[in-house]
């Protein structure tokens, strides 16, 4: 999953791969990770995005590599989660 963030994996997809029900995985994510599966997936995608931005990759490239359909969707999630835009983060890193 983490190797190809452009692929959208649902809890049901994950369940089929590991032999567990969607309900079981949903419960385990909340219990063991302290968050829902979508929250966890977003966190993984944002972590990868931060690494790419630190490598001075363009925001559009980062958005697509991390599985967002559009740069706007990526920027919106990034801003809501991290409190700044990807461009604001990348600017000091590249100086």
N, C-alpha and C positions, 0 to 999 in steps of 0.2 A: 504494500500500500504506500509506504513512504517513498519507495523508489520511483513510482509513477504517479505524481500528484495530479496529473491531468486526467486520470481515470477517476470517475465518480463512483465510490464504493458506498453502498447503503449498508445499514445494519443487517438487512436480509442477505445481501451479497456476502458480507463477512461471515455471517452465520453458516451459510452453505459451505464456505471454504474451511471453516473450523469444526463443523458438525455440531453447532449449537443453535438453539432457536433465537429468533429475533428478540423475543421477550427476555430470555436469559441474558443475552448480551447487553440489552438495554439496562437491565438491573445491575449486572456486573460493572458496567461502565460507571454508573452512578455511584455504586458502593465503593468500588476499588479506586476509581480515578477521581471521584468527587465532582464529576461533570458528565454531561450527556455526550453521546458519540459525536453529534455535530459540533459541539463545543471543542471536543478533543481534536477532531479533524481540522477545524479552523486553526487551533493552536499549532498543530504540526505544520500546516501550510504557511502560517505567519512566521514561524521559526525559520523555515526554509527561505521565505521571502527576505527576511533580515540578512541572512547569509549572502544571498544574491545581491542585495542592495549594497552590502559592504564591499562586494567585488566590483562595484560601480556599473552594475547592469541597469539598462533602461527600465523604467517602471512598466512599460508595455510588455517587455520580455519577461520580467518577473511575474507579472499577473498571469500570463499564459503558462509559464513553467510551473506555477503553483496551483493551477487548476481553475482559475477564475475565468469566466466566459468573456469578460470585458475588463479593461483597465479601470473603468469607473466602478465596477462592482468591487474590485480589489481595493481601490482607494477608499471606498465607503467603509468596508469592513476594517481596514487598517486604521482609519481615523477613529471609528467607534471603539475599537479595541485598545489602541495604543495612544490615542489622544493627539496624534499629529499625522500629517500626510507622509507617504513614502518619500516624496521629494525633500521634505524637511529633514527626515532622518538621514537620507543619503548625502545631502549637501555637506554637513560637517565631516562625514566619514571620508569623503573624497578630497578634502582639503589637506 
